[in-house]
Amino acid sequence: MQDYDILVAGAGASGMCAAIAAAREGKRVLLVEKGGMLGGSNTQSLVCPLMGFHAGGRQAVRGLAQEIVDRLARRGGTLGHIPDPLGVTATITPIEPEILKQVYFEMLREEKNITLLLHTLITGAAVEQGRLAQVEAAHKGGKALFRAGVMIDATGDGDLAALAGVPCVFGREKDGLAQPMTLVIKIGGVEYPKIRAAMAARPDQFVLRKGALEDSYVAVSGYFEAVEQARSRGELTLPRDRVLLFQGVREGEAILNMSRVVMKRSTDAWELTQAETEGRAQADEILSFLKKNIEGFENACLMETGAMIGVRESRHIQGRYTLTERDVVSGAEFEDAVALCAFPIDIHDPQGKDLHWTKTDTAQCCEVPYRVMVPESVGNLLVTGRCVSATHEAAASVRITPTAMALGEAAGIAAALAPSGRVDRVDAAALRERIAQRGGVPGKKYM
Ligand SMILES: Cc1cc2nc3c(=O)[nH]c(=O)nc-3n(C[C@H](O)[C@H](O)[C@H](O)COP(=O)(O)OP(=O)(O)OC[C@H]3O[C@@H](n4cnc5c(N)ncnc54)[C@H](O)[C@@H]3O)c2cc1C
């Protein structure tokens, strides 16, 4: 049994920011991660670019998220914030996942208040008198028990909250289906001049921001006809209507976000195994389709696949406030706002091949209230990252990495401020001020 001030479950984008923020407030933090690396989906599943740092010309996410980008830049691991070629959001931030892994370990080496425990899965929770009294975990050495004044669930899947009995909704409210999973593929040997030429010749085949072809960076959402024809020939069997890729940080590289595994639950190991297996078969199919059919990919080669399939959606906790589609679309504001979300609703069809972007103005953003991280029933538990309290539609916006980072930072500071560990008694105004002092953007007036 080991005691800490704050326990953070999961070292993804949100958990990393939560742990670092709490440690910088002087708290002793235990960070427990089931894998062997830091960064969650951005590193283990190669998910990038980061999207949603800006609303129009104004920066909506700063603080630790920007510090991470600055550290990446110093190592040549990002192209910085650049206009989104697809015009879906104001800016995108291409990053190199391998360098992000190094940045996160570098940051933890500097944080003397954080104890890191890798290769350890949170497996149990004991709730006593409305408080999470103890957390159980499993690793190669056996079972471990931990206590902390405040626990932060940053597992993406809401594992700790579910174990503690917090009510959760899985995927869509109407049928429990979640957005599809994607095995992200990194390829090399891509000839971008040929792709640009195809875009210039057939702009109707691509989603492109006006003027994007003059930029030096390329992103592809298109080749609709080629994909449809390959599907009708039986060369492509995955449920996908387009090629979706982003130029990498290094010459000739691309991150392909094209595979699609539908109707599988990431919280069930059997289904997750099927998803991994299907995702890898799709990776082979995609690469041979591109090499055979699309100019610019003739010499493409497989460089890396995610160590784990990317999970877009699973559980959403039911918190003291549930963010809705209307909040996102209307750019809602809240008295207890702690972060901003500057990304449209981006739903990859849970059953089929479509992609729905609910276009909000790229200059617009919505505030995210503290209450989406606060469960009703457990007094010393906060939940951050993609499993916060949001409907399927709102989660399709708020799940984006920079906002997950901003929420994590807010959760870490809130855990440090919570009187006697009572997260429901955190003074929202004081929390907002502290986030702003730390360089974050807790609401629109701080942009
Ligand atoms: C295919 C795909 C494409 C996407 N595209 C983009 C994009 O282009 N731009 C963008 O900004 N965002 C994108 N996203 C969204 C974004 O990547 C994530 O929603 C966000 O980064 C989530 O961060 P998180 O910290 O909440 O969760 P995660 O990154 O999932 O981190 C959770 C961490 O918890 C650990 N963990 C889980 N369970 C346990 C447990 N029981 N015990 C201990 N540790 C545990 C995991 O190993 C992981 O490290 C995409 C997501 C996917 C899957």
The ligand as an SDF file (V2000), in Angstrom:
LIG
                    3D

 53 58  0  0  0  0  0  0  0  0999 V2000
   -7.5740    7.4280  -35.1630 C   0  0  0  0  0  0  0  0  0  0  0  0
   -7.6380    8.6970  -34.3940 C   0  0  0  0  0  0  0  0  0  0  0  0
   -7.4340    9.9030  -35.0420 C   0  0  0  0  0  0  0  0  0  0  0  0
   -7.4610   11.0870  -34.3300 C   0  0  0  0  0  0  0  0  0  0  0  0
   -7.1270   12.2360  -34.9740 N   0  0  0  0  0  0  0  0  0  0  0  0
   -6.8140   13.3210  -34.2390 C   0  0  0  0  0  0  0  0  0  0  0  0
   -6.1710   14.4250  -34.8450 C   0  0  0  0  0  0  0  0  0  0  0  0
   -5.9150   14.4190  -36.0450 O   0  0  0  0  0  0  0  0  0  0  0  0
   -5.8540   15.4900  -34.0560 N   0  0  0  0  0  0  0  0  0  0  0  0
   -6.1180   15.5170  -32.7150 C   0  0  0  0  0  0  0  0  0  0  0  0
   -5.7830   16.4990  -32.0540 O   0  0  0  0  0  0  0  0  0  0  0  0
   -6.7540   14.4770  -32.1250 N   0  0  0  0  0  0  0  0  0  0  0  0
   -7.0880   13.3880  -32.8520 C   0  0  0  0  0  0  0  0  0  0  0  0
   -7.6590   12.2920  -32.2500 N   0  0  0  0  0  0  0  0  0  0  0  0
   -8.1290   12.3800  -30.8500 C   0  0  0  0  0  0  0  0  0  0  0  0
   -7.0250   12.3230  -29.8190 C   0  0  0  0  0  0  0  0  0  0  0  0
   -5.9560   11.5460  -30.2670 O   0  0  0  0  0  0  0  0  0  0  0  0
   -7.4720   11.7400  -28.4860 C   0  0  0  0  0  0  0  0  0  0  0  0
   -8.8480   11.8580  -28.2460 O   0  0  0  0  0  0  0  0  0  0  0  0
   -6.7590   12.4080  -27.3210 C   0  0  0  0  0  0  0  0  0  0  0  0
   -5.3750   12.5170  -27.5830 O   0  0  0  0  0  0  0  0  0  0  0  0
   -7.0620   11.6060  -26.0960 C   0  0  0  0  0  0  0  0  0  0  0  0
   -6.1560   11.8390  -25.0700 O   0  0  0  0  0  0  0  0  0  0  0  0
   -6.3950   11.1400  -23.6520 P   0  0  0  0  0  0  0  0  0  0  0  0
   -5.2100   11.4730  -22.8290 O   0  0  0  0  0  0  0  0  0  0  0  0
   -7.7370   11.4720  -23.1440 O   0  0  0  0  0  0  0  0  0  0  0  0
   -6.4460    9.5570  -23.9370 O   0  0  0  0  0  0  0  0  0  0  0  0
   -5.3460    8.5680  -24.4950 P   0  0  0  0  0  0  0  0  0  0  0  0
   -4.4210    9.2440  -25.4180 O   0  0  0  0  0  0  0  0  0  0  0  0
   -6.1140    7.3880  -24.9930 O   0  0  0  0  0  0  0  0  0  0  0  0
   -4.5180    8.1470  -23.1940 O   0  0  0  0  0  0  0  0  0  0  0  0
   -4.9950    7.2520  -22.2400 C   0  0  0  0  0  0  0  0  0  0  0  0
   -3.8070    6.5950  -21.5440 C   0  0  0  0  0  0  0  0  0  0  0  0
   -4.2800    5.7880  -20.4660 O   0  0  0  0  0  0  0  0  0  0  0  0
   -3.6490    4.5060  -20.5000 C   0  0  0  0  0  0  0  0  0  0  0  0
   -4.6030    3.5750  -19.8830 N   0  0  0  0  0  0  0  0  0  0  0  0
   -5.7930    3.1780  -20.3860 C   0  0  0  0  0  0  0  0  0  0  0  0
   -6.4090    2.3560  -19.5170 N   0  0  0  0  0  0  0  0  0  0  0  0
   -5.6000    2.2390  -18.4360 C   0  0  0  0  0  0  0  0  0  0  0  0
   -5.7060    1.5290  -17.2120 C   0  0  0  0  0  0  0  0  0  0  0  0
   -6.7950    0.8100  -16.8980 N   0  0  0  0  0  0  0  0  0  0  0  0
   -4.6620    1.6130  -16.3400 N   0  0  0  0  0  0  0  0  0  0  0  0
   -3.5580    2.3690  -16.6380 C   0  0  0  0  0  0  0  0  0  0  0  0
   -3.4160    3.0650  -17.7930 N   0  0  0  0  0  0  0  0  0  0  0  0
   -4.4310    3.0090  -18.6750 C   0  0  0  0  0  0  0  0  0  0  0  0
   -3.4080    4.2780  -21.9880 C   0  0  0  0  0  0  0  0  0  0  0  0
   -2.4000    3.3240  -22.2080 O   0  0  0  0  0  0  0  0  0  0  0  0
   -3.0390    5.6830  -22.4690 C   0  0  0  0  0  0  0  0  0  0  0  0
   -1.6640    5.9330  -22.3320 O   0  0  0  0  0  0  0  0  0  0  0  0
   -7.7110   11.0760  -32.9450 C   0  0  0  0  0  0  0  0  0  0  0  0
   -7.9380    9.8650  -32.2850 C   0  0  0  0  0  0  0  0  0  0  0  0
   -7.8880    8.6860  -32.9910 C   0  0  0  0  0  0  0  0  0  0  0  0
   -8.0530    7.3960  -32.2630 C   0  0  0  0  0  0  0  0  0  0  0  0
  1  2  1  0
  2  3  1  0
  2 52  2  0
  3  4  2  0
  4  5  1  0
  4 50  1  0
  5  6  2  0
  6  7  1  0
  6 13  1  0
  7  8  2  0
  7  9  1  0
  9 10  1  0
 10 11  2  0
 10 12  1  0
 12 13  2  0
 13 14  1  0
 14 15  1  0
 14 50  1  0
 15 16  1  0
 16 17  1  0
 16 18  1  0
 18 19  1  0
 18 20  1  0
 20 21  1  0
 20 22  1  0
 22 23  1  0
 23 24  1  0
 24 25  2  0
 24 26  1  0
 24 27  1  0
 27 28  1  0
 28 29  2  0
 28 30  1  0
 28 31  1  0
 31 32  1  0
 32 33  1  0
 33 34  1  0
 33 48  1  0
 34 35  1  0
 35 36  1  0
 35 46  1  0
 36 37  1  0
 36 45  1  0
 37 38  2  0
 38 39  1  0
 39 40  1  0
 39 45  2  0
 40 41  1  0
 40 42  2  0
 42 43  1  0
 43 44  2  0
 44 45  1  0
 46 47  1  0
 46 48  1  0
 48 49  1  0
 50 51  2  0
 51 52  1  0
 52 53  1  0
M  END
$$$$
